[in-house]
Amino acid sequence: MSSSRPLTFAALALTMPGAYAHHSPAAYDMAAQVTIEGTVANFEWANPHAYVSLQETTGEKRIWQIELLSPSSLKRYGWTATTIASGDRIKVLAHPGRDPARNVAFLQTLERSSTLLLDARRVITNTVPAPQSPGAPSFSAKSFAGTWLTLPGPALGQLLGGAGTLPMTPKGAAALATFSDTENPGRDCGEYTAPVYMVLPIFRSIEIGTDSIVIRGEEFGQERTIHMNRTSHDGATASVQGDSIGRSEGEALIVDTTHFAEHRLGIAGGLPSSPAKHLVERFQLQPGGGGLIYTFTIEDPAYLTTAVQGMSPWSYRPDVPFQPLECNLENARRFLSE
């Protein structure tokens, strides 16, 4: 086992989108790296994150619990629940836990038989769509309906790794400074909300009905309903996803959402939202239909001094089966432990 300190904390925060989306990196020493070679004892394909139990074959021969990305994020790189299996010999580069007695680490790279299967450090910067199925044609969406992959765009780092740069009120700054994973609703498999949930690099499904549009995400199987048959929020009930009203504007879909319930991660990682939160989103089909651009403007006078805007690119992926996966409570609490 070897260690090094090649990157700053700020840079590392931006290389772990799945993790930083839901919890702080407090459990790991983000300034250190370890190389571990061993045999897979178990591979857990579950939400919020996949895990590998790795029996070290050199050094102290410990059993390590290695945290990976979410299953939906791993699918972007062609992974499935059977990509690795018990008995496989692998080599990982990872950030070790701060408590050396716990034998936990957050994955950076994973190799099997000298073949690189995953480089999590590239997730935030690689906006190239995941490879299409062999022989698949070039896809062209005629509408918003279908399966889409959210790519790691500017908004991912802005709302997660870069939350501290947002224009916060003193109340917002205090909330961000004191955030702890024990306050994270995901610890109890609670819902996440827009815009944070909408910029995570996962697969999504959009279904267009007569009076509404439903957007579902693979991670936790969450869904939002956008009402296309009304123009007023009057009488709406507050909820985690709020009350969304949509309208068409050329080849764009404009969504106005109010009536959000208070949420501990309602604006960004560690930054809450209040019932005054107002979100306007735009889904713009790109020429050729191969993708869309998701943009948002969010206001919340309780936590933001000015409106915040952001953008994420989405790729049209009808070749990938949409497979929502419910949250596993045991997995979530292990994932969100500190």
C-alpha positions as CSV (number, residue, x, y, z in Angstrom):
1,M,0.0,0.0,0.0
2,S,1.3,3.4,-0.9
3,S,0.1,7.0,-0.4
4,S,0.5,10.4,-2.1
5,R,-0.8,13.9,-1.9
6,P,-1.1,15.2,-5.5
7,L,-4.3,17.2,-5.4
8,T,-5.9,20.0,-3.4
9,F,-9.1,19.5,-1.5
10,A,-11.0,21.8,-3.9
11,A,-10.0,19.9,-6.9
12,L,-10.8,16.6,-5.3
13,A,-14.3,17.8,-4.4
14,L,-15.0,18.3,-8.1
15,T,-13.8,14.8,-9.0
16,M,-16.4,13.0,-6.9
17,P,-19.9,14.2,-8.1
18,G,-21.9,11.2,-7.0
19,A,-20.4,11.4,-3.5
20,Y,-20.3,15.2,-3.0
21,A,-23.9,15.4,-4.2
22,H,-25.1,13.7,-1.1
23,H,-22.5,13.9,1.6
24,S,-19.4,15.7,2.7
25,P,-16.0,14.1,2.2
26,A,-15.4,14.2,6.0
27,A,-15.1,10.4,6.3
28,Y,-12.1,10.4,3.9
29,D,-8.6,11.9,3.8
30,M,-9.0,13.7,0.5
31,A,-5.3,14.7,0.5
32,A,-4.1,11.1,0.6
33,Q,-4.3,8.2,-1.8
34,V,-3.7,4.5,-1.3
35,T,-3.2,1.7,-3.8
36,I,-4.8,-1.6,-2.8
37,E,-4.5,-4.9,-4.6
38,G,-6.8,-7.8,-3.7
39,T,-9.6,-10.2,-4.3
40,V,-13.3,-9.1,-4.5
41,A,-15.2,-10.6,-1.6
42,N,-18.5,-8.9,-2.5
43,F,-19.8,-6.3,-5.0
44,E,-22.9,-4.4,-3.8
45,W,-24.9,-2.8,-6.6
46,A,-27.2,-0.5,-4.6
47,N,-28.3,3.1,-4.1
48,P,-27.0,5.6,-3.1
49,H,-23.6,4.0,-4.0
50,A,-22.1,0.8,-5.1
51,Y,-19.5,-0.8,-2.8
52,V,-16.7,-3.4,-3.2
53,S,-15.5,-5.5,-0.3
54,L,-11.9,-6.1,-1.1
55,Q,-9.6,-8.7,0.6
56,E,-6.2,-7.2,0.5
57,T,-3.6,-9.7,-0.8
58,T,-0.5,-7.7,0.1
59,G,0.6,-5.7,3.2
60,E,-1.6,-6.3,6.2
61,K,-4.2,-8.3,4.2
62,R,-7.2,-6.4,5.5
63,I,-10.7,-6.3,4.2
64,W,-11.5,-2.9,2.7
65,Q,-14.9,-1.4,2.0
66,I,-14.4,0.6,-1.2
67,E,-17.1,3.2,-2.0
68,L,-17.8,3.7,-5.8
69,L,-20.3,6.0,-7.6
70,S,-24.0,5.4,-7.8
71,P,-25.2,2.6,-10.1
72,S,-26.7,5.0,-12.6
73,S,-23.4,6.9,-12.8
74,L,-21.5,3.7,-13.2
75,K,-23.9,2.7,-16.1
76,R,-22.5,5.7,-18.0
77,Y,-19.3,3.8,-18.3
78,G,-20.9,0.5,-19.3
79,W,-21.0,-1.0,-15.8
80,T,-23.7,-3.4,-14.7
81,A,-24.3,-5.4,-11.5
82,T,-22.1,-8.1,-12.9
83,T,-19.1,-6.1,-14.2
84,I,-17.0,-7.3,-11.3
85,A,-17.8,-10.4,-9.1
86,S,-16.6,-12.2,-6.1
87,G,-13.2,-13.8,-6.7
88,D,-12.0,-11.1,-9.2
89,R,-8.5,-9.9,-8.7
90,I,-8.4,-6.1,-8.9
91,K,-6.3,-3.1,-8.1
92,V,-7.7,0.2,-6.9
93,L,-6.4,3.7,-6.2
94,A,-8.5,5.4,-3.5
95,H,-8.7,8.0,-0.8
96,P,-8.5,6.3,2.6
97,G,-10.8,6.9,5.5
98,R,-9.6,9.3,8.2
99,D,-10.0,6.6,10.8
100,P,-7.4,3.9,10.0
101,A,-9.3,1.4,12.0
102,R,-12.3,1.4,9.7
103,N,-10.5,0.2,6.5
104,V,-12.7,2.3,4.2
105,A,-11.8,4.2,1.1
106,F,-13.4,6.2,-1.8
107,L,-12.5,4.9,-5.2
108,Q,-10.5,6.9,-7.8
109,T,-9.5,4.1,-10.3
110,L,-10.1,0.4,-10.6
111,E,-8.2,-2.1,-12.8
112,R,-8.6,-5.8,-13.5
113,S,-5.9,-7.7,-15.3
114,S,-4.1,-4.4,-16.0
115,T,-7.3,-3.1,-17.8
116,L,-8.7,0.2,-16.5
117,L,-12.4,-0.4,-15.8
118,L,-13.2,3.0,-14.1
119,D,-11.5,6.3,-13.6
120,A,-13.8,8.3,-11.3
121,R,-11.5,11.3,-11.5
122,R,-12.7,12.0,-15.0
123,V,-16.4,12.0,-14.3
124,I,-16.7,15.8,-13.6
125,T,-14.6,16.9,-16.5
126,N,-15.6,14.4,-19.2
127,T,-18.8,15.7,-20.9
128,V,-18.5,13.2,-23.7
129,P,-21.6,11.0,-23.9
130,A,-21.3,7.4,-22.7
131,P,-20.6,5.0,-25.6
132,Q,-23.6,3.8,-27.5
133,S,-24.3,0.1,-27.9
134,P,-22.1,-1.5,-30.6
135,G,-23.6,-0.9,-34.0
136,A,-26.2,1.5,-32.7
137,P,-27.3,4.3,-35.0
138,S,-26.9,8.0,-34.3
139,F,-29.9,8.9,-32.2
140,S,-32.2,11.9,-32.9
141,A,-34.9,12.8,-30.5
142,K,-38.1,14.2,-32.0
143,S,-39.4,15.3,-28.7
144,F,-38.5,15.3,-25.0
145,A,-39.9,11.8,-24.5
146,G,-37.4,9.0,-23.9
147,T,-34.3,8.1,-22.0
148,W,-31.7,10.8,-21.3
149,L,-28.3,10.9,-19.7
150,T,-27.4,14.0,-17.7
151,L,-23.7,14.8,-18.4
152,P,-21.4,16.4,-15.8
153,G,-21.8,20.0,-16.8
154,P,-20.9,23.3,-15.1
155,A,-23.9,23.2,-12.7
156,L,-22.7,20.0,-11.1
157,G,-19.5,21.6,-9.7
158,Q,-21.4,24.9,-9.1
159,L,-24.1,23.3,-6.8
160,L,-22.0,20.6,-5.2
161,G,-18.3,21.2,-5.0
162,G,-18.7,24.9,-5.5
163,A,-21.6,25.6,-3.2
164,G,-19.4,27.9,-1.1
165,T,-19.1,30.4,-4.0
166,L,-22.9,31.0,-4.3
167,P,-24.2,34.5,-3.3
168,M,-25.5,33.5,0.2
169,T,-27.2,35.5,2.9
170,P,-25.6,35.3,6.4
171,K,-28.2,32.6,7.2
172,G,-27.2,30.6,4.1
173,A,-23.5,30.9,4.9
174,A,-24.1,29.7,8.5
175,A,-26.1,26.7,7.3
176,L,-23.4,25.7,4.8
177,A,-20.7,26.0,7.4
178,T,-22.5,23.8,9.9
179,F,-23.8,21.2,7.5
180,S,-23.3,17.6,8.7
181,D,-24.2,14.3,7.0
182,T,-26.5,13.6,10.0
183,E,-28.8,16.3,8.6
184,N,-28.9,14.8,5.1
185,P,-32.4,13.6,4.2
186,G,-30.8,10.9,2.1
187,R,-29.6,9.2,5.3
188,D,-33.2,8.0,5.7
189,C,-33.8,7.6,2.0
190,G,-35.5,10.9,1.8
191,E,-36.1,12.6,-1.6
192,Y,-33.7,15.1,-3.2
193,T,-35.0,18.0,-5.1
194,A,-34.4,20.2,-8.1
195,P,-32.1,21.7,-9.2
196,V,-29.6,19.5,-7.3
197,Y,-31.2,16.2,-8.4
198,M,-31.6,17.4,-12.0
199,V,-27.8,17.9,-12.5
200,L,-26.6,14.6,-11.1
201,P,-24.9,12.6,-13.9
202,I,-27.5,9.8,-14.0
203,F,-30.0,8.4,-16.5
204,R,-33.5,9.8,-16.6
205,S,-36.8,9.1,-18.3
206,I,-39.3,11.7,-19.7
207,E,-42.8,10.6,-20.4
208,I,-45.2,13.0,-22.1
209,G,-48.9,12.6,-21.3
210,T,-52.1,14.5,-22.3
211,D,-52.0,17.0,-19.5
212,S,-48.6,16.4,-17.8
213,I,-45.0,15.4,-18.3
214,V,-43.3,13.1,-15.8
215,I,-39.5,13.1,-15.3
216,R,-38.0,10.1,-13.5
217,G,-34.5,9.5,-12.3
218,E,-32.8,6.2,-11.9
219,E,-31.2,7.1,-8.6
220,F,-33.8,6.4,-5.8
221,G,-36.5,6.1,-8.5
222,Q,-37.6,9.7,-7.9
223,E,-40.1,11.4,-10.1
224,R,-41.5,14.9,-10.8
225,T,-44.8,15.8,-12.5
226,I,-45.0,18.9,-14.6
227,H,-48.6,20.1,-15.2
228,M,-49.2,21.3,-18.7
229,N,-52.9,22.0,-18.4
230,R,-52.9,25.0,-16.0
231,T,-51.2,28.4,-15.5
232,S,-51.6,29.1,-11.8
233,H,-50.0,27.6,-8.6
234,D,-53.1,28.6,-6.6
235,G,-54.2,25.9,-4.2
236,A,-51.1,23.9,-4.6
237,T,-49.7,22.0,-1.6
238,A,-46.1,22.3,-0.6
239,S,-43.9,19.3,-1.3
240,V,-40.3,18.3,-1.8
241,Q,-40.6,18.5,-5.5
242,G,-42.9,21.6,-5.4
243,D,-45.7,22.5,-7.8
244,S,-44.4,22.6,-11.4
245,I,-46.3,24.2,-14.3
246,G,-44.9,23.8,-17.9
247,R,-45.4,25.5,-21.2
248,S,-43.9,25.1,-24.6
249,E,-41.8,27.8,-26.2
250,G,-40.8,26.7,-29.7
251,E,-38.6,23.6,-29.2
252,A,-38.1,24.4,-25.5
253,L,-40.0,23.4,-22.4
254,I,-40.2,26.1,-19.7
255,V,-41.1,24.9,-16.2
256,D,-42.0,27.2,-13.3
257,T,-42.0,25.6,-9.8
258,T,-43.1,27.1,-6.5
259,H,-44.6,25.6,-3.3
260,F,-41.4,23.8,-2.3
261,A,-41.2,22.3,1.2
262,E,-38.1,23.3,3.2
263,H,-35.2,21.0,2.3
264,R,-31.7,20.7,3.8
265,L,-30.1,20.5,0.4
266,G,-32.8,22.5,-1.5
267,I,-30.4,24.9,-3.2
268,A,-27.0,23.1,-3.2
269,G,-24.9,20.6,-1.3
270,G,-25.2,21.8,2.3
271,L,-27.3,24.8,1.4
272,P,-31.0,24.6,2.4
273,S,-34.0,26.1,0.8
274,S,-37.1,27.8,2.3
275,P,-40.8,27.8,1.3
276,A,-39.9,31.0,-0.7
277,K,-37.8,29.0,-3.2
278,H,-38.7,29.7,-6.8
279,L,-37.2,27.7,-9.7
280,V,-37.5,28.3,-13.4
281,E,-36.1,25.6,-15.7
282,R,-35.6,25.5,-19.5
283,F,-35.2,22.2,-21.5
284,Q,-33.9,23.1,-24.9
285,L,-33.6,20.5,-27.6
286,Q,-30.4,20.8,-29.6
287,P,-30.2,20.8,-33.4
288,G,-30.3,17.3,-34.6
289,G,-32.0,16.0,-31.5
290,G,-29.0,14.3,-30.1
291,G,-29.2,16.2,-26.8
292,L,-30.8,19.0,-24.8
293,I,-29.5,21.8,-22.7
294,Y,-31.0,22.0,-19.2
295,T,-30.7,25.5,-17.6
296,F,-32.2,26.9,-14.4
297,T,-32.7,30.1,-12.4
298,I,-33.3,29.7,-8.7
299,E,-34.3,32.4,-6.2
300,D,-34.7,32.1,-2.4
301,P,-34.4,35.3,-0.4
302,A,-33.9,33.4,2.9
303,Y,-30.6,31.9,1.7
304,L,-29.5,33.7,-1.5
305,T,-28.8,37.4,-2.0
306,T,-29.4,37.2,-5.8
307,A,-30.7,34.6,-8.2
308,V,-28.4,31.7,-9.3
309,Q,-28.3,30.3,-12.8
310,G,-26.8,27.1,-14.0
311,M,-26.5,24.7,-16.9
312,S,-26.1,21.0,-17.6
313,P,-26.0,19.1,-21.0
314,W,-28.2,16.0,-21.5
315,S,-27.6,13.3,-24.1
316,Y,-30.4,11.3,-25.8
317,R,-29.9,7.6,-25.0
318,P,-32.8,5.4,-26.3
319,D,-30.3,2.5,-26.5
320,V,-29.9,2.3,-22.7
321,P,-32.7,0.6,-20.6
322,F,-34.1,2.9,-18.0
323,Q,-33.8,1.0,-14.7
324,P,-34.7,2.9,-11.6
325,L,-33.3,1.6,-8.4
326,E,-34.9,2.3,-5.0
327,C,-32.8,3.5,-2.1
328,N,-31.4,0.9,0.2
329,L,-31.6,2.1,3.8
330,E,-28.6,0.2,5.1
331,N,-26.5,1.3,2.2
332,A,-27.6,4.9,2.6
333,R,-26.7,5.0,6.3
334,R,-23.3,3.5,5.7
335,F,-22.8,5.9,2.8
336,L,-23.7,8.9,4.9
337,S,-21.9,8.0,8.0
338,E,-19.0,10.2,9.1
